[in-house]
Amino acid sequence: MRFGPPVSFTRNANGTTLAYQVLGEGPLDLVFLFGWPSHLALMWENPAFADFLHRLASFSRLILFDRTGNGMSDRGPTGHAFEDWMDDVRAVMTAVGSERTAFFGCHLGGRLALLFAATHPELTSAVVTFAAHPATLRDDDYPWGATPEERAQLIDAVEAGALNPGQLLYDLAPTDVTDAATRRWWTTYRHSAASNPESLDEITAMGPVDIRGVLGAVRAPTLVLHRSSDRMADVRASRYMAERLAAATFRELPGDDHFPFFGDQDTVVALTQEFLTGSMPAAEPDRVVLTVLFTDIVGSTARAAELGDRRWRRLLEEHNTVVRSNLARFRGREVETTGDGFLATFDGPARAIRAAAAMRAELAEQGLQIRVGLHTGEVELVDDHIRGIAVHIAARVLARAGTAEILCSRTVRDLVAGSGFRFSPRGSHRLKGVPDEWELFAADLAAP
């Protein structure tokens, strides 16, 4: 996991304490405005979020801070306005010695960045917005905002503490919503970054702010980024915004993730770097094609209840020993355990299938049944972990696997043609969060 820099503190003009961080030594200053409640300690707990920030800092001096009422800054409902948020920006810029900065603003952060650029052009070098929108509420010439009824429902839900973090994540990050670690992080993050009264304060104070009337006054070069199928913010709002900005470049990206660090963050970072520095990032040498293997014990919850904690723990240790011995035997690499399963990689799909078959056979002798999901594709190596669409596909393939089944994508089947395996078709499937339909096949050895 990539860790964040130390947290420092300063005060704004009202005497409020603000928490901030600085990362990187690039030639330009870049202020990151999340636009959602933030928490400087917890944002680094999500690998995708942390990696995104580190990559922004690779070509800039990245400046992060928790707004008043968020995270590690002074908390509590404040009744503040957008001007107070701009005062927070100026206070942090002064604290870090920044005389002129670019902005990367997500969601409401994009609106704040544009208003700051119009108000303080002498302090603003450029703006990048992501999934931003100039207004929250619907109007006759702006039909992409919320209706009064929708806004009232949101306020009621927040006021009653009935806003479901899991459902919210489904709309914010459909690519990663099925990942248990991401769901746990988001639940902790969402409840820690802002309380319900603090969230309600922001929604009621900031939501109605409409900057459509000042878009023409933004003279800073602006890159407007938006994913075409974003569920939280309609892409047409960004098109509307870009058409009215004096120096805007609009790029519509494929995908439906609202957060820039979920989904294809490579393109987001590359376009941002090119726009702000004039150069694209160098090709990354840490991308390789690997076969990704996920395993899972079938019926583990029921079995644990049947055996009791001590016996189940002993059986789980035996399971881990069998899996690890076969990873070593077939040149696999353990990436992590997933509670009652493993995530591992192989440099060839045939070895992955043979390892899976050996694990299945040995564990069956101990009364354990497993299922396995396999996919071969390009992955990104990040420290000791792996990331990328291939990992997501393998996880979704596992979710489709039946008892004692080694389920593979068509890519795996095609790569091991002639290697002595039998494949039984399991149909075409839409894998959640993954584009297109995928043909799946159950694999087995052709001979004992």
C-alpha positions in Angstrom: 0.0 0.0 0.0 1.2 3.5 -0.8 1.1 5.8 2.2 0.4 9.5 2.4 2.7 12.3 3.5 2.6 13.8 7.1 -0.4 15.9 7.9 0.2 19.6 8.8 -2.2 22.2 10.1 -2.9 25.9 9.5 -5.7 28.4 10.3 -8.0 30.2 7.9 -9.1 33.8 8.3 -11.8 32.8 10.7 -9.4 31.0 13.0 -10.6 27.5 11.9 -7.9 24.8 11.9 -7.4 23.2 8.5 -5.5 19.9 7.9 -3.4 19.7 4.8 -0.7 17.6 3.0 1.9 18.2 0.4 3.3 15.4 -1.9 5.7 15.6 -4.8 8.3 18.0 -6.0 7.1 18.8 -9.5 7.4 22.1 -11.2 3.7 23.1 -10.9 1.5 23.3 -7.9 -1.8 21.3 -8.1 -4.6 21.6 -5.6 -6.8 18.5 -5.5 -10.5 19.3 -4.6 -12.4 16.1 -4.0 -15.8 17.7 -3.9 -17.1 15.0 -1.5 -16.4 14.9 2.2 -12.7 14.2 2.6 -10.4 12.6 5.2 -6.7 13.0 4.7 -5.9 9.9 6.8 -8.5 7.5 5.3 -8.2 8.4 1.6 -4.8 6.7 1.6 -6.3 3.5 2.9 -7.8 2.8 -0.5 -5.1 1.5 -2.9 -6.8 3.0 -6.0 -7.2 6.4 -4.4 -3.7 6.4 -3.0 -2.2 5.4 -6.3 -4.1 8.1 -8.1 -2.8 10.8 -5.8 0.8 9.5 -6.1 0.5 9.6 -9.8 -0.7 13.2 -9.8 2.2 14.0 -7.5 4.6 12.5 -10.0 4.5 15.6 -12.2 3.4 18.2 -9.6 3.6 19.4 -6.1 0.2 18.0 -5.0 -1.6 20.0 -2.3 -4.5 18.2 -0.4 -6.6 19.5 2.4 -9.8 18.8 4.4 -12.3 21.6 4.1 -13.8 23.1 7.2 -16.3 20.5 8.6 -14.5 17.5 7.0 -12.0 14.9 8.0 -9.1 16.1 10.2 -10.0 19.8 10.0 -12.2 21.5 12.6 -15.6 19.8 12.5 -19.2 20.6 13.1 -21.9 22.3 11.0 -20.8 25.7 10.1 -23.4 27.3 7.8 -20.5 28.2 5.5 -20.8 29.2 1.9 -18.7 28.7 -1.2 -16.7 31.9 -0.3 -15.6 30.1 2.9 -14.4 27.2 0.9 -12.4 29.5 -1.3 -10.9 31.1 1.9 -9.9 27.5 2.9 -8.1 27.2 -0.4 -6.3 30.5 0.0 -5.2 29.7 3.6 -3.7 26.4 2.5 -2.0 28.0 -0.5 -0.4 30.6 1.9 0.6 27.9 4.3 2.5 25.9 1.6 3.9 29.0 -0.1 2.0 28.6 -3.3 1.6 31.8 -5.3 -0.2 30.3 -8.3 -1.7 26.8 -8.7 -3.6 24.5 -11.0 -6.7 22.7 -9.7 -8.1 19.2 -10.2 -11.7 19.3 -9.0 -14.1 16.4 -8.8 -17.9 16.8 -8.5 -18.5 20.0 -6.3 -14.7 20.4 -6.3 -14.9 21.3 -10.0 -17.5 23.9 -9.3 -15.3 25.3 -6.5 -12.2 25.4 -8.8 -14.0 27.2 -11.5 -15.5 29.8 -9.2 -12.0 30.3 -7.6 -10.5 30.7 -11.1 -13.0 33.3 -12.0 -12.6 35.1 -8.6 -8.8 34.8 -8.3 -7.4 34.5 -11.8 -4.0 35.8 -10.5 -3.8 32.7 -8.3 -5.0 30.2 -10.9 -2.9 28.7 -13.7 -5.3 26.0 -15.0 -8.3 23.9 -14.0 -9.1 20.3 -14.6 -12.7 19.2 -13.7 -13.9 15.6 -13.5 -17.5 14.6 -13.3 -18.3 18.2 -12.4 -21.5 20.2 -13.0 -22.2 23.9 -12.8 -25.5 23.6 -10.9 -27.2 21.0 -8.8 -30.8 22.0 -9.3 -32.8 21.6 -12.5 -33.8 24.6 -14.6 -35.6 25.3 -17.9 -32.3 25.5 -19.8 -30.5 23.1 -17.5 -32.6 19.9 -17.4 -29.8 17.7 -15.9 -30.1 18.8 -12.3 -32.2 17.4 -9.5 -35.9 18.1 -9.2 -37.2 19.7 -6.0 -38.7 16.3 -5.0 -35.4 14.5 -5.5 -33.5 17.1 -3.5 -36.1 16.9 -0.7 -35.8 13.1 -0.6 -32.0 13.4 -0.4 -32.2 15.9 2.5 -34.7 13.7 4.3 -32.5 10.7 3.9 -29.4 12.4 5.2 -31.3 14.1 8.1 -32.7 10.7 9.1 -29.4 8.9 8.7 -30.9 6.7 6.1 -28.4 7.2 3.3 -27.1 3.8 2.5 -23.3 3.9 1.9 -23.5 0.7 -0.1 -26.1 2.0 -2.5 -24.2 5.2 -2.8 -21.1 3.3 -3.8 -23.0 1.4 -6.4 -23.7 4.7 -8.2 -20.2 6.2 -7.5 -18.0 3.2 -8.3 -19.9 0.4 -10.1 -16.6 -1.1 -11.3 -15.4 -1.8 -7.7 -18.7 -2.0 -5.7 -18.5 -5.8 -5.6 -15.1 -5.7 -4.0 -15.5 -6.4 -0.3 -12.4 -4.4 0.7 -13.6 -1.4 -1.2 -17.0 -1.6 0.4 -15.5 -1.8 3.9 -13.2 1.2 3.1 -16.0 3.3 1.7 -18.3 2.6 4.7 -15.6 3.7 7.1 -14.5 6.6 5.0 -18.1 7.9 4.5 -19.0 7.8 8.2 -15.7 9.3 9.3 -15.2 12.1 6.8 -18.4 13.9 7.8 -21.2 13.2 10.2 -24.9 13.4 9.1 -25.3 16.9 10.4 -22.1 18.0 8.7 -23.2 16.4 5.4 -26.6 18.0 5.7 -24.9 21.3 6.2 -22.9 21.0 3.0 -25.8 19.8 1.0 -28.1 22.6 2.0 -25.4 25.3 1.9 -23.5 24.3 -1.3 -26.0 22.4 -3.3 -28.0 25.4 -4.5 -24.9 27.3 -5.6 -25.1 27.9 -9.4 -22.1 29.1 -11.3 -23.6 29.1 -14.8 -23.6 32.9 -14.8 -19.9 33.2 -14.2 -18.6 30.4 -16.6 -17.8 33.0 -19.3 -15.6 34.8 -16.8 -13.2 31.8 -16.3 -10.2 32.7 -18.4 -7.9 29.9 -17.1 -7.3 27.0 -19.5 -9.7 24.3 -18.5 -9.8 20.6 -19.2 -13.3 19.1 -18.7 -13.3 15.4 -18.2 -16.5 13.3 -17.8 -17.3 9.6 -18.2 -20.2 9.0 -20.6 -22.3 6.7 -18.4 -21.7 8.4 -15.0 -24.7 7.7 -12.8 -24.2 10.5 -10.4 -23.6 13.4 -12.8 -24.9 13.6 -16.3 -22.2 14.0 -18.9 -24.4 16.6 -20.7 -23.8 18.9 -17.7 -20.1 18.9 -18.5 -20.7 19.5 -22.2 -22.9 22.4 -21.2 -20.1 23.8 -19.0 -17.4 23.3 -21.6 -19.4 25.2 -24.3 -19.6 28.2 -22.0 -16.0 28.4 -20.8 -13.6 30.7 -22.6 -10.7 28.2 -22.9 -12.1 24.7 -22.4 -11.1 21.3 -23.8 -13.8 18.7 -23.4 -13.0 15.0 -23.3 -15.7 12.4 -22.9 -14.4 9.2 -21.6 -15.9 5.7 -21.6 -17.1 4.2 -18.3 -19.6 4.8 -15.5 -17.4 5.4 -12.4 -18.0 8.8 -10.9 -14.7 8.9 -8.9 -11.6 9.4 -11.2 -9.5 6.8 -9.3 -11.9 3.9 -9.9 -12.2 2.5 -13.4 -9.6 3.6 -16.0 -7.5 6.1 -14.0 -4.6 5.7 -16.4 -6.4 7.8 -19.0 -7.5 10.4 -16.5 -3.9 10.9 -15.2 -2.4 10.9 -18.7 -4.8 13.5 -20.1 -4.3 15.6 -16.9 -0.6 15.5 -17.1 -0.5 16.3 -20.9 -2.9 19.2 -20.3 -0.9 20.7 -17.4 2.6 20.0 -18.5 2.5 19.5 -22.3 3.8 15.9 -22.1 2.3 12.5 -21.7 3.5 10.2 -18.9 6.2 7.8 -19.9 5.1 4.2 -20.7 4.9 2.2 -17.5 7.2 -0.8 -17.3 5.1 -2.4 -14.6 2.3 -3.8 -16.8 2.5 -7.4 -17.7 0.2 -10.2 -19.0 -0.5 -12.7 -16.2 -3.1 -15.4 -15.5 -5.1 -14.3 -12.4 -6.5 -17.0 -10.2 -9.1 -16.6 -7.5 -10.2 -19.5 -5.2 -13.0 -19.7 -2.8 -14.2 -22.4 -0.3 -17.7 -23.5 -1.1 -20.1 -23.2 1.8 -17.4 -21.9 4.2 -19.9 -20.1 6.5 -22.0 -23.2 7.0 -19.0 -25.4 7.5 -17.5 -23.1 10.0 -20.7 -23.1 12.0 -20.8 -26.9 11.9 -17.3 -27.4 13.1 -16.9 -24.6 15.6 -14.1 -22.0 15.6 -11.2 -24.2 16.7 -11.8 -27.0 14.3 -12.6 -24.7 11.4 -9.4 -22.7 12.0 -7.4 -25.9 11.9 -9.1 -26.9 8.7 -8.5 -23.5 7.2 -4.8 -23.7 8.0 -4.7 -27.1 6.2 -6.4 -25.5 3.2 -3.9 -22.7 3.1 -1.0 -25.2 3.2 -2.4 -27.1 0.3 -3.0 -24.0 -1.8 0.5 -22.6 -1.1 2.3 -25.9 -1.8 0.6 -26.1 -5.2 1.3 -22.4 -5.9 5.0 -23.3 -5.3 4.8 -26.5 -7.4 3.3 -24.8 -10.4 5.3 -21.5 -10.1 2.3 -19.4 -9.0 2.7 -16.3 -6.9 0.4 -15.6 -3.9 -0.8 -12.0 -3.9 -3.1 -12.2 -0.9 -5.6 -14.3 1.0 -9.3 -13.3 0.7 -10.7 -14.7 3.9 -11.5 -18.3 2.8 -9.7 -18.1 -0.6 -6.6 -16.9 -2.4 -5.7 -14.4 -5.1 -2.6 -15.6 -7.1 -0.9 -15.1 -10.5 0.8 -17.4 -12.9 3.0 -16.6 -15.9 1.0 -19.1 -18.0 -2.6 -20.3 -18.0 -1.8 -24.0 -18.3 0.1 -24.0 -15.0 -2.8 -22.1 -13.4 -5.3 -24.7 -14.5 -3.1 -27.6 -13.4 -2.5 -25.9 -10.0 -6.2 -25.4 -9.6 -7.0 -29.0 -10.4 -4.3 -30.2 -7.9 -5.7 -28.0 -5.2 -9.2 -29.2 -5.8 -8.2 -32.9 -5.7 -6.1 -32.6 -2.5 -8.7 -30.4 -0.7 -11.5 -32.8 -1.6 -9.7 -35.5 0.3 -9.9 -33.3 3.4 -13.6 -32.8 2.8 -13.3 -29.3 1.4 -14.7 -28.2 -2.0 -13.4 -25.1 -3.7 -14.3 -23.2 -6.8 -11.8 -21.3 -9.0 -12.0 -18.4 -11.4 -9.3 -17.8 -14.0 -8.6 -15.0 -16.5 -5.5 -14.0 -18.5 -4.9 -10.3 -19.2 -2.7 -7.3 -18.6 -2.3 -6.4 -15.0 -0.5 -3.5 -13.2 2.1 -4.4 -10.6 1.8 -2.0 -7.7 4.3 -2.9 -4.9 3.3 -6.4 -4.0 -0.2 -6.2 -5.3 -1.9 -6.3 -8.7 -4.6 -4.1 -10.3 -6.4 -3.8 -13.5 -9.4 -5.0 -15.5 -8.0 -8.5 -15.7 -8.2 -8.8 -11.9 -11.8 -7.6 -11.9 -12.7 -10.1 -14.7 -11.1 -13.0 -12.8 -13.1 -12.1 -9.7 -16.3 -11.9 -11.6 -15.5 -15.3 -13.3 -15.1 -16.8 -9.8 -18.5 -15.4 -8.8 -20.0 -17.4 -11.7 -18.2 -20.7 -10.8 -20.1 -23.6 -9.4 -19.1 -26.1 -6.7 -15.7 -27.8 -7.5 -15.6 -25.9 -10.8 -12.6 -24.3 -12.4 -14.2 -21.6 -14.5 -12.2 -19.8 -17.1 -12.7 -16.9 -19.6 -12.5 -17.7 -23.3 -9.1 -15.9 -23.3 -7.7 -18.7 -21.0 -9.2 -21.4 -23.2 -7.8 -20.0 -26.4 -4.3 -19.6 -24.9 -4.1 -23.3 -23.8 -5.5 -24.9 -27.0 -3.7 -28.2 -27.6 -2.4 -28.4 -24.0 -4.5 -31.4 -23.0 -7.5 -29.8 -21.2 -11.2 -30.4 -21.6 -13.5 -27.4 -21.7 -17.2 -27.4 -21.2 -19.1 -24.3 -22.3 -20.9 -22.4 -19.7 -22.5 -19.7 -21.9 -22.0 -16.0 -22.4 -22.4 -13.7 -19.4 -22.5 -10.1 -18.6 -19.9 -9.7 -15.8 -20.8 -6.9 -13.4 -18.7 -3.8 -14.0 -17.0 -5.3 -17.0 -17.8 -4.2 -20.6 -19.1 -6.7 -23.2 -20.3 -10.3 -22.9 -17.8 -12.9 -21.8 -17.9 -16.6 -22.9 -17.0 -18.9 -19.9 -15.8 -22.4 -19.9 -15.3 -25.1 -17.1 -11.8 -26.6 -17.4 -10.5 -30.0 -16.4 -7.5 -32.2 -17.2 -8.1 -34.4 -20.2 -6.4 -37.4 -18.4 -5.6 -38.3 -14.8 
